[in-house]
Amino acid sequence: MANEILSSTTMSDQEKFLAMKLIQRSALKLVCTSVCDRVQQPDGTGTTAYFIRYERMNVPQNPATEGVTPANSSFSLTQVTATMAQWIDVITITDQAQVTTKHPLVQQCLELLADNAQRVIDREIQIVWLAGTNVQYGDASVSARKDITSSMKISDTIIHKARITLIDQGAPPRGGPSGGIILGEGGNALAGSEMRQGVETAGKGGGSINQGQAYVAIVGPQVSGDVQAASANFGTWASVATYANQKAVYNSEIGTWLNIRWVETNFIPKFTLLGNTTAAVATANAFGTGTPVVTAVNGGGALTSATTFYFKVSRRAKLRGFEEDISIPHTMQSAASGNNESFSFDFTGLSSLYTYRVYFDTVSTGGTGTDATLGLAYDNIEAGDIVTVTTNPSTATTAPANIHGTGSSDPSTIHPVYLHGNESCNFVGLRNLELHVTGNTPTDSDPAMQRKKMAYKVWFAAMIRDQLRMLRLELASNY
């Protein structure tokens, strides 16, 4: 019987084929910096930028009395600050790796660093937006993320409510007036020279009241798909575009709709539930898929014994960095002897694609489980780590809002939408993005030039200039 020769036998005698053309990375739509007004802070002015707004005065309630000077009125100033942080990332390659790699390694590393930096910038802008206080949850009938239902998807009514809110609060559309007085020539003629100068300046300050363009909405593809869906829930855009702008239908471009310019991005958070919705957790157990094992330990800390404490766990994808997967507040009772108890959180076996955070009760006698009383106990936890909470945290970093209440699982995902009026936010830079490469000359630490380091550095802060000029929607989706 003849011997059968398999390809595995001749593997060492096979030439390896490696294509010249690299496989392209997936594309990201990073759009957030385009909405921000750029401010460059000069050297020698610290790392905090200060912005001042003169608030409107109260108007007189009664007409003047003949011959009587009215009482003085007052005005107030609001100071808005932005403190810049420096972001750096580094890659090290060896001379051997550079020489033996088929494709241009240095160029690829520089492109990867540039991509990394742009994601960081876009993410940090959105984190500031997510902390904004002007929020419409769902159809505006609820006041918290956890109360949004799966029926609260984008609709004409929801868009109108959001737009009306912005208009009522005095947020001009992009390109509209920034605020102040706009009077005709007659009004100017009656004013003194200083007031006339102020009127003219205010009238020219931020565009024309007749030339204001649309507001801008930044949305993910899920919400964008809801807008374009021809359905009972939302069919108006599709109906109009079918007759008036068929090209938009074919290209899946919303464009401007209901006085809002819709801009799509695929780099935006999607808030989901981490774990289950059963509040109480038995010691030495996890609380659903992808969650750590939590154990009430007798000793090892300074927590009050026989007390029910709340905790919450979240995770961030390493490629994105958003705190998107968030558990509900869970409970577990501490051990029943002494007042030196602790809790361990074991992340063994969880996905290494994420880093994790643990929030714990800040109230020594046990809190209510609200996010305001859950403080950050541990950050940047890696899969496989075991962390131990020994005391009630005192940090000012509170827990993010969960998408469900206890026992609820509707909807599965919450999507933010950022609506911007004119001059809504700033991007303040102390240093522009810089890319650096070392290793071109010998050094004491690397005399043979065996290593080359590449790094980026950027120093910036994002800020909301006026909370009333930006509105965040949080919605469910069909997708």
Secondary structure, DSSP 8 states (H G I E B T S, - for coil): ------TTTTGGGS-----SS----------GGGGSEEEE--TTS-SEEEEEEE------SS---TT---------EEEEEEE-EEEEEEEEEEHHHHHH-SS-HHHHHHHHHHHHHHHHHHHHHHHHHHT-S-EEETTTTBSSGGG--TT----HHHHHHHHHHHHHTT---TTS--SS----HHHHHHS-HHHHHHHHHHHHSS--TTS---EEEEE-HHHHHHHH--SSSS-HHHHHHHHH-HHHHHHT---EETTEEEEE-S-S--EEE-S-S--B--TTB--STT--EEEEESSSS-B-TT-EEEEEEEEEETTT--EEEE---EEEE--SSSS-BEEEEE-TTS-TTEEEEEEEE--TT-----GGGEEEEEEEEETT-EEEE-S----S-B----S--TT----SEEEEEEEE-TT-EEEEEEEEEEEEE--SS--SS-TT--EEEEEEEEEEEEEES-GGGEEEEEE----
